[in-house]
Amino acid sequence: MSLSIFILAICAGQKSSSYGASVQFYPAGIIATLDIDKFYSPKSSLLLRAGCNLIERHDFSDVNDHESGFGLGASIGYRKHFLLKKGEIIVALNTDVWNEWIDWENDIGFDEISGQTYTLVLQPWLQTGYFTKVNKSSLQYGITAGFGREINVITDGREVAQGWIGSILLHFQYKVSIKKN
């Protein structure tokens, strides 16, 4: 309840917001999200994301021979913006929460066993990168690098992989500014 009130208080007096999409590539999958970046000062913003996580762990898992699946989830984060030439450097702390359904296989080709596991995953991230405008428009694009940890908070079924992960994100945004009289 108090987190909802905090978010509403920050967003109530907004002068600008960015709306967009991002695609996050990591060794074991791809995350696609729709994003809202709510500015509460020229150099600070609240990031909200919602999307899907397509998982293909190949043989990265130290728990099962093969894992793949998908997840649905959302993120909340804080971004700090530093102007640099025609763009800006961002530094961010994000936390993702994913509902994931993972299909797993073991002893492939022999006495193969398989199944599906549901996990609720908490993913804290540290992220940094660069955003720039398209000409003089309100369109922006950016690339960031992230480093985080995947933590299986709830697991229903056989254990599946979790651990440290790195990623590259591509962002596309449209910034909207509200001018008050």
Helices and strands as residue ranges (DSSP letters): H 2-12, E 16-26, E 29-41, E 44-56, E 66-84, E 87-106, E 113-133, E 139-156, E 163-177
